[in-house]
Amino acid sequence: MLETWDAQGVPLIGAGTRLTKRFGVLLIGRDYTGETSVGTIFDERFTLGDPVVIRLDTGLDPFDAIVTVKGRILTWEYLEPVRWRNGVLVTRPPARFAYGVQ
């Protein structure tokens, strides 16, 4: 079991600490995946813990892309691949997500 303390003796990592193991970064949107508005990643390591997906950038709207994990499969999708926002046509805004398990 790993345990660490700061200089004052306060525990930083202990038996109850949950750490995230990152597997990779998902890059989606027109700059990364072009015309594609849905996709999947199969990763056997999702069975090693509780899946975690963290948005790495703020983008135009954090709800533009939906990312879910079920079993061993991460799925991403743009529910509205093309839309007008404030008079500007927005097509699959770029988004970056880290994924892994806790």
C-alpha positions as a Python dict, from the first residue, in 0.01 Angstrom:
ca = {
    (1, 'M'): (0, 0, 0),
    (2, 'L'): (132, 342, -97),
    (3, 'E'): (110, 621, 161),
    (4, 'T'): (264, 969, 142),
    (5, 'W'): (272, 1269, 377),
    (6, 'D'): (360, 1635, 339),
    (7, 'A'): (634, 1809, 542),
    (8, 'Q'): (394, 1868, 833),
    (9, 'G'): (298, 1499, 850),
    (10, 'V'): (-44, 1542, 691),
    (11, 'P'): (-139, 1238, 477),
    (12, 'L'): (-153, 1315, 101),
    (13, 'I'): (-215, 964, -29),
    (14, 'G'): (-353, 689, 189),
    (15, 'A'): (-564, 376, 187),
    (16, 'G'): (-882, 571, 104),
    (17, 'T'): (-736, 781, -180),
    (18, 'R'): (-874, 712, -528),
    (19, 'L'): (-628, 783, -809),
    (20, 'T'): (-705, 801, -1179),
    (21, 'K'): (-511, 592, -1430),
    (22, 'R'): (-523, 770, -1764),
    (23, 'F'): (-528, 555, -2077),
    (24, 'G'): (-534, 821, -2344),
    (25, 'V'): (-673, 1143, -2488),
    (26, 'L'): (-976, 1155, -2716),
    (27, 'L'): (-948, 1427, -2983),
    (28, 'I'): (-1274, 1485, -3167),
    (29, 'G'): (-1442, 1753, -3376),
    (30, 'R'): (-1386, 1892, -3723),
    (31, 'D'): (-1015, 1964, -3661),
    (32, 'Y'): (-943, 1604, -3559),
    (33, 'T'): (-1206, 1374, -3711),
    (34, 'G'): (-1331, 1579, -4007),
    (35, 'E'): (-1687, 1494, -4111),
    (36, 'T'): (-1732, 1216, -3855),
    (37, 'S'): (-1989, 1296, -3583),
    (38, 'V'): (-1988, 965, -3392),
    (39, 'G'): (-1723, 708, -3300),
    (40, 'T'): (-1605, 443, -3055),
    (41, 'I'): (-1290, 326, -2880),
    (42, 'F'): (-1260, -29, -2748),
    (43, 'D'): (-1028, -62, -2448),
    (44, 'E'): (-1008, -377, -2236),
    (45, 'R'): (-860, -171, -1950),
    (46, 'F'): (-1200, -14, -1873),
    (47, 'T'): (-1268, -337, -1678),
    (48, 'L'): (-988, -247, -1430),
    (49, 'G'): (-1195, 13, -1242),
    (50, 'D'): (-1464, 278, -1266),
    (51, 'P'): (-1445, 457, -1605),
    (52, 'V'): (-1360, 829, -1597),
    (53, 'V'): (-1386, 1086, -1879),
    (54, 'I'): (-1259, 1441, -1815),
    (55, 'R'): (-1300, 1736, -2052),
    (56, 'L'): (-956, 1897, -2105),
    (57, 'D'): (-1068, 2215, -2279),
    (58, 'T'): (-1365, 2442, -2241),
    (59, 'G'): (-1447, 2460, -2612),
    (60, 'L'): (-1750, 2656, -2723),
    (61, 'D'): (-1996, 2451, -2521),
    (62, 'P'): (-1903, 2157, -2297),
    (63, 'F'): (-2225, 1983, -2399),
    (64, 'D'): (-2157, 1983, -2775),
    (65, 'A'): (-2004, 1635, -2763),
    (66, 'I'): (-2145, 1352, -2551),
    (67, 'V'): (-1890, 1094, -2432),
    (68, 'T'): (-1999, 775, -2250),
    (69, 'V'): (-1838, 450, -2141),
    (70, 'K'): (-2029, 124, -2119),
    (71, 'G'): (-1836, -192, -2047),
    (72, 'R'): (-1519, -184, -2257),
    (73, 'I'): (-1645, 71, -2512),
    (74, 'L'): (-1611, 449, -2506),
    (75, 'T'): (-1859, 618, -2743),
    (76, 'W'): (-1860, 980, -2853),
    (77, 'E'): (-2128, 1163, -3045),
    (78, 'Y'): (-2234, 1509, -3151),
    (79, 'L'): (-2611, 1526, -3105),
    (80, 'E'): (-2629, 1835, -3326),
    (81, 'P'): (-2334, 1799, -3568),
    (82, 'V'): (-2417, 2126, -3745),
    (83, 'R'): (-2593, 2430, -3597),
    (84, 'W'): (-2603, 2807, -3601),
    (85, 'R'): (-2474, 2981, -3288),
    (86, 'N'): (-2489, 3361, -3263),
    (87, 'G'): (-2510, 3390, -3640),
    (88, 'V'): (-2211, 3160, -3700),
    (89, 'L'): (-2231, 2809, -3843),
    (90, 'V'): (-2069, 2571, -3593),
    (91, 'T'): (-1975, 2226, -3723),
    (92, 'R'): (-1854, 1970, -3468),
    (93, 'P'): (-1645, 2201, -3247),
    (94, 'P'): (-1307, 2050, -3151),
    (95, 'A'): (-1296, 1888, -2809),
    (96, 'R'): (-1033, 1705, -2602),
    (97, 'F'): (-1111, 1446, -2332),
    (98, 'A'): (-883, 1236, -2113),
    (99, 'Y'): (-1013, 889, -2032),
    (100, 'G'): (-917, 613, -1793),
    (101, 'V'): (-1032, 449, -1469),
    (102, 'Q'): (-1031, 519, -1098),
}
